Amino acid sequence: MCYFQQMLKAPSSLKEVEEQAEQALTRLLASIPPIKIDRIEASPSGGPDRGIDLIAHIRAFGARHVLLCEVKSTGQPRHARDAITQLHRAAAGLSEKHAVPVFIAPFLMPQTRDICTEAGVSFLDFEGNCRLAFDGVFVERVVPTKPATERREVKSIFKPKSAQVLRTMLRNPGHFWRVTELAERAQVSLGHVSNMRTALIAREWAKIGEDGISLTEPDNLLDAWRDVYEPPAGRRMGFYTTLHGKAFDEVIRRNGEPDPSLSQMALASFSAAQWLAPYARTGTHFFYASANGLERARTALNLSSAARGENVVVTVLKDTGPLLDTIEPSPGISTTSPVQTYLDLWVAGERGREAAEYLRKEKLKWHV
């Protein structure tokens, strides 16, 4: 049985984090036969160990080692780099030859674990992810679970208003955005952009420059979004139309005429993908629309009830943010953006995932 199966409750204070860090470290070391624990103590507030939270004195294969452990309440990449700097400084200030730096936090995302490994720092979190490497000792464990707090935090980054900011930035990841400019373009408040900026920087998905904020890891950002993505909330309505093929396309095409309702409806999911990166064909047409956009669709496509079998599905969006990010892949044709289309395809079953991967390969390659 894994020692981490004795689950720790979610810590509510830094003191609790440090206490649980000591418990997790003790369990890890006790589970490794060659290691004998002499003692684990809190670092004194002064002296060369200042800034290190726990010091573990151990023996492994007859040699003595000192584990210098820095504990943080969050394991996000930016905080991990701060901890690594502290650990290297502390290790350099010790006379012991066998000082081993260790970073501990409630949860360490894969990016953080990679940062620690590259920096030569061992790590441990409360979920069971760990890597301990020194002399003849090497232990590495990766678990698929995430704490509820991490899942909630990640999901909050992709809520509707936040998604408007991200879709705007993903249009041109290398662009540097001023807070005011980004708020205006994404149609959200200045405070919301500021909160998003903090979240993106903490996870090292973006950087701050003289001209504002710019994405640095759009692929990692999109991966995280995909993994927690839920389709936009709205009322799904099924209809039937007698229009097919070119006749259908000609009706939904604006023929270059200005149309204020363009922003009120757009092809989505498989139907959008047919214009962006054709892969999987389906006999059903998918739309996102506002309430006004639905009425336009009813009239233009002569939609009737789906008693004969639906071949048009319109989702009347509760939040019309996705309609702020539509594109025109062909004159007069309005579709959801490649990012939005990719996400919708990903949750549309096995065929949808195959189409999503193809779309990503064709339309979502970034150079930042």
N, C-alpha and C positions, 0 to 999 in steps of 0.2 A: 504493500500500500504506500502510495506517495505521501511523504510527510506533509504536503500542502493540502491533503484532503481534510485536515482539521482546519476548517475555514475560519478566517479571522473576520470579525465584524468590521464594517467600514469605519475608519477612524474619523473623528470629528474635530480633532485639534492636532497641532504639531507635536505636542507631548505624546498623544496616543499613537501618532505615526512612528515616533522614535521608539516607543515601547513595543509596538508590533514589529518594527524593524529588528529589534534585538531578539524577539521570539522567533521570527522567520530565519534570522541568521543562525541562531542556536540549533534550530531544527535541521537546517541545511547541513551544517557542519557535523551534527550528530549522525546524519544519514550516510556520511562518507567514511568507510572503515579505516583508512589510513590516518585520518585526522583525529587528534585528541585535543580537547579544549582545556586549556589551563584556566582562563578566565576571560570574561567579556565585561568591559567597563565603559562608562560614559567618559568622553574626553574631558579633561580639565579645561576650565574656561581660559586659562592662560598658558604660556609656554609654547613650545614648537608645535604642539598638536592642536593649537587653537583653530577652530573652524571645522574640525572633524568631530562627528557626533558619537561614534562608537569605535572602540579599539578592542580587537579580539586577539588574545595571545594564544597561539596554538602550536602544536607539534605535528609534523607530517614526515613520515619516513625517517624519524630520528632528528630532523632539523627543526629549529624554532622559527616561527614566522609571526609577523604582526600584521593583522588585517586592519587597514585604516578605512573606516566606513563613513561616507557622507550620506546623510539621509535628507531627502526632500519630500515635501507633501505632494508634489506632482512630478511625473516622469517625462514631461514634454521635452523635446530636443533642446530648446533654449536653456532650460533649467539644468539639463544634463551637462551641457558644456560648461556652465558655471561650476557645477560640482566637480567635473573633471579637472578644471583649473585648480580648484582648492585641493583636490587629492594629490595632484602632481606636486604642488607646492609643499604640501605637508610631508609627502614621501621624501622629497629632496632635502627637507630639513631634519630628517632623522638619521641617526648614526647606524641604525640596524640595516644590514644588507638585504634582509628578507622582508621588507615592507611591501605589502600587497594592497593597492588601492581598490576599493569596492564602492559602487554606487547603489543605493537602495531607495526605492520609492514604492508607493502602493501599486502602480502599474507602469510598465515600460512598453511603449509601442515599438513595433519592429524597427522603425527609423532610429529610435533612441538606443536600442540594443546594438544596432550597427555602429552608431557613433562611439559607444563605449568600447566595442571590440576593436575598432580602428585605432582608438586612443590607448589600447593596452590596459583598459580598466575592466575589472570583473564587475558583475552586476547581479542584482536580485530584486524580485518584486513579490508582492503578497499573493499573486495569482499562481506562482510557481515557475515563472520564467527565471532562469538563472544561467550564469556562466562564471565558473571559478577556474582560473588557469594560473598556475605557478609551479615551478620546478616539476615534480613528477605527478602533480595533481591536475586533472582536467575533468570538469563536470559541466555539462551543458544540457539544459532542459527547455523545451518550448511547449507551451500549452495553448489550446485554441480559445480558451475562455477569456472574457473581458469583464471587469467589474461593472455593475449597473451604473455607477457614477460616470465611468468612461463612456459607456454607450449613450447616456443622456447628454453628456458634454459634446460628443461628436455630432449627435443628431441636432443639437441646438445650432451648430454651425451651418446646417443646411435647411433650416426652417424657411418658409416662403420669402420673407423679406431679406434674409441672409442670402438665399439662393439668387435673388435679383442682383445682389452685389457680385456674387461669384460668376454668374453668367456674363455679366458685363466685363469683368476682368479676364475671363477665359476667351473672350473674343480676340484679345491681343495681349497675351500674358506678359510680354516684355515691356508693355507700356507702363510708365510711371504715372500714378494717379494722385492728384491732390485730393484731400478729403472732400472739399466743396464740389469739385468736378465730378468725383465718383458718386457722391450723393445725388447730384442733379441727374446724372446719366442713368443711375439705377432707380431713381425716384424713391429714395428712402431718406431718413433723417440723417443729419450729421452725426448724431450720437450713435446711430446704428453702424455707420461706416467706421467710426472710431473703435467700437467694440469688435467689429470684424477684423480690423487691422491688428488689434491686440492678439486675437485668437490665431490669425494666420502667421504672425511673427513668432508666437510661442511654439508653434508646430513646425517652424522653418519652412513653411510653404510660400513665404513671401519675404521680401526684404525692404528696408527703408533706405531711400537715397535722397539726394538733395532735391529731387523733383517730385518726391512722394513715395508711394508704395507700389511695388511691382511683384508679380508672382515669380517664384524661382523654381517651384516644383509642381507644375500644373498636372503632371501625370499622377503624382502621389495624391494630390488634392482630389482629382477625379476618381481615383481608386477608392479613397475613403468615402466619397459621396455615393458612389455606386454601391458600396457595401451596406449602406444604411438607407438607401433611397426608397421612398414611398411615393407612388404617383400622386400628382396634385389632387387635392380634395375637390369634389364636384359631383354633379348629378349626371350619371351615365344614362343616355337615352338612345334607344335603337330605332332605326327607321328603315324604310325600303324605298329605293329609287329605281326607276326603269332606265336611267341613263347609264351607259357603260362606255369604256374605252375613250376614244377621242371626243365623243359627245360630252362625256362627263368632264373631261379636262377643259374643253372649251367653255363650259358653263362656269367652272371655278376660276378660270383665268380672267384677269381684269382687263386684258388687252391694252395695258398701258394707261388706262383712264384713271384719274385720281379717284380714290374711293375711301372715304373716312372710316368705313367699316373694316378696312383691311386689318387693322390692329385688333379686331374683335373676333376673328376666327382664323384658324390655320390648320393645314394638314398636320397630323401628328403620327407618332409611332411608325408602323409599317408603311403607312401612306406617305409620310414625310421621307422615309428612307428610300422610297422608290425614285424620288427626285434628287436625293443626295448621293446615295451609293446603293444602287439596286442590287438586291441579293435574294431575298425571300418574297415571293409573290403571295398575295392573299386576295380573296374576293371581296373583302370588307374594306370600306374606306373609313379612316379614323380622323376626327377633327377635335381640336380644342376650340372653345368658343365662349364668349360672354353671352348674356341673355339676349342682347341685341343681335349678336352674331348668329345665334341659333335661329332667330326669326328670318335673317337673311338667307341662311342655308335652307330653311323650310321652303321659302319661296323660290329661290334659284334652282334648287335641285328637285323641286316638286316632291318633297318627302311625304310619305304616308306612314301609317302605323306599320309595325313590323309583323303583322299577322301572317304575311307570306314569307317570312324569314328575313331578318335584318341584314342589310348589306351596307348600311351607313351607321356608324356609331359616333355620336357627338357627346363630348363631356363638357357640360356647362360648368366652367371653373368657379370655385368659391373665391379664389384669389387669382387674378388674371396676370400675375407676374410672368408666366411663360409666354404670354402674348406680346410682352414688351421686347422679346428677344427673337422675333421671327426674322426669317431671311427670305430672299427671292431667288431661288436656284435657277428659275427659268422665268422669262418675262411674264408678269402677272400672276405667278404661282407663289403663294405664301405658305411656308412650312415652319415648323419649330426649328430652332437652331440645331446644329450637329450635336452639341452637348446635351440639350434636352432630349433630342431624338435618341441618342445613345442610351441615356438613362431609362427612357421608357421602353426601349427594346430589351434592355437587360432584364427587366422584370416581366417580360412577356413570354416566358417559357423557353424551352430549349431552342426552338427555331429563332426566337427573338434574340437569344444570346449569341447565336451564330451570326445573325445579321448585325448585332451590336459590335461584335469584334471586327467584322468586315468594315463597318462604317468608321470605327476608330482608326483602323489601319489606313483608310483612304482619306479621311477628313480631319482627324484629330492628331496631327503630328506637329509638335511645337519645338521651337528652337529658342531657348532663352538663355 
